[in-house]
Amino acid sequence: MAPLSPPSSRWTATMAIVSLWLCLVLDDFSIASGDATTTTTTASATSIGNNMSEVQQVFAQHEVIPDVIDVAPKEFAKITYPSGVSVNGGNELRPTQVKDQPRVEWTTKPDAYYTLFMVDPDAPNRKEPKFREIGHWLVGNIPGTKVEDGDHMYAFVGSGPPNGSGLHRYVFLVYEQPAGRIDYSGAPRVSNRSRNHRVNYNHREFVKQYRLGELVAGNFYQAQYDDYVPTLHAQLSSGTEALVFGLKNVLGAWNSFVNESRASDILNDAHVYRAFASYEVVPDMIDEAPDCWARVSFKSGRQAEGGNRLTPTQIRNPPVVSWNSNERALYTLILTDPDVPSRDDPRYREFIHWAVGNIPGNDIERGETLVEYLGAITARGTGLHRFVLLVFEHLQKLDFSGEPRITAQCGTVRRYFSTRNFTRKYDLTNLYAGNFFQTQYDDYVNTLQAQLRECESERSLNELNGARNGTVFGGP
């Protein structure tokens, strides 16, 4: 793969700052470092020591009622952190003190099961909570108060509110499961390095969906930025110094990407969701936006910027793609066009342009190339096509031996690819990074099409009349 020309120092500095912010900050919290034991014991009502009128008063005073719940819990949950601090009805704690998973106790019934939530309703700040709520922790089917024996759906993450965003409320809620154990197999599983499903979380909807019962216990604290937050970010960026933007430098209007600052503004977490939804990549291809942006840079000097327009000539060569990777993880990358033959008539959806599996870190050249890169062959008169690049994280090496290897000279065989089918087939549940751009016909398309030939695997495909189950690559 041909290397990119070195970017300007200004561009490099900007991108370094933003890319670090991107994947390492979940808008208002940081990832907890280290593991904490959550062994708990059943607490009696007297050991917790509270009455319902006091609970009601405190939750209402801090407006947890009605911002998060409608009725106060029966009692305060007892919550203590390994650092030695305790949660006490709105007291202020520092992110440094609450970085590890706490011990949670409440009054239980014999043989009962409970569901525990931890949410932040103040994202990006309490005055303008446009991302309310952030899901920090979710555990169901807890027998008594043995949280460690429950069904962990959202792994615990601590507090890391952005600098300048003021105090955030972090609310713990414990609901009884009146019918006993619940089948939570359909609920997403979110790791402590992922923000997928966490932003704009709605715990009320979850309570309704799974018919949870009485709100038996709860508590909350407040926290704002402290000096430990960038330390956590630095640890998660492989020792690179984390330069964190203030909130006002990160959140900007989506429609403002028209000047020279566009490249830096586009790459922030708040815009991932907006961009993928605005261009209908969600739901046309995927159900949830990626965790963060991937950097996609072409030899022509152009970059993907969440829907910007590039020409087939500019994207003729494979791009350099990078993301803030975990050195212990592997990644699988795909680049597809869902708009074949056109966005109005996507009867051949999707057309796979590139696929590389089992990538160590973000070293694509060491990955397993499944589909060689093919530039845009968008037909004349079909309008703009969305080209979507997605990066999935997985911990174990995947077996792609059953997939045909598709060369850059093969064309038709790339039709009818399905991102959803492919991810389901290989259990790719962690959509870690992504980006996309748009392109339409230019004269280079003719040159590229002249290089294509019919491959062996295409002959049978052409006889299937476009049936979805006829997908050659990534099919059932």
HULIN-V42967 format. One record per backbone hydrogen bond with DSSP energy under -1.0 kcal/mol. NH is the residue of the N-H (numbers start at 0). CO is the residue of the C=O. Records with the same first field share a line. If there is no record, write none. Layout:
BEGIN
NH->CO + CO
END
This chain:
BEGIN
11->7
12->8
13->9
14->10
15->11
16->12
17->13
18->14
19->15
20->16
21->17
22->18
23->19
24->20
25->28
26->24
27->25
42->105
47->43
48->44
54->50
55->51
56->52
57->53
58->54
59->55
60->56
61->57
62->59
63->58
64->58
66->62
67->63
68->63
73->214
76->217
77->104
79->102
80->84
83->80
86->78
89->219
92->221
96->93
97->93
102->79
104->77
111->108
113->141
114->174
115->138
116->172
117->136
118->170
119->133
129->127
130->122
131->128
133->119
134->197
135->117
136->117
137->153
138->115
139->150
141->113
143->111
145->142
146->144
148->145
149->146
150->139
152->137
153->137
154->189
156->135
159->27
164->161
167->222
169->220
170->118
171->218
172->116
173->216
174->114
175->213
176->112
179->176
183->181
186->183
189->152
193->190
197->194
199->130
200->132 + 197
205->201
206->202
207->203
208->204
209->205
211->206
212->175
215->173 + 213
216->173
217->74
218->171
220->169
221->90
222->167
228->225
231->227
232->228
233->229
234->230
235->231
236->233
238->233
239->236
246->162
248->245
249->246
250->246
255->252
257->255
261->258
264->260
265->261
267->265
270->267
271->268
274->270
275->271
276->272
277->273
278->274
279->276
280->275
281->275
283->279
284->280
285->280
290->430
291->431
293->433
294->321
296->319
297->301
300->297
303->295
306->435
309->437
314->310
315->312
319->296
321->294
324->322
328->325
329->393
330->358
331->391
332->355
333->389
334->353
335->387
336->350
346->344
347->339
348->345
350->336
351->413
352->334
353->334
354->370
355->332
356->367
358->330
360->328
362->359
363->361
365->362
366->363
367->356
369->354
370->354
371->405
373->352
381->378
384->438
386->436
387->335
388->434
389->333
390->432
391->331
392->429
393->329
402->399
405->369
409->406
413->410
414->411
415->347
416->349
421->417
422->418
423->419
424->420
425->421
427->422
428->426
431->390 + 429
432->390
433->291
434->388
436->386
437->307
438->384
444->441
447->443
448->444
449->445
450->447
451->448
452->408
457->454
461->457
463->460
466->463
469->466
470->467
END
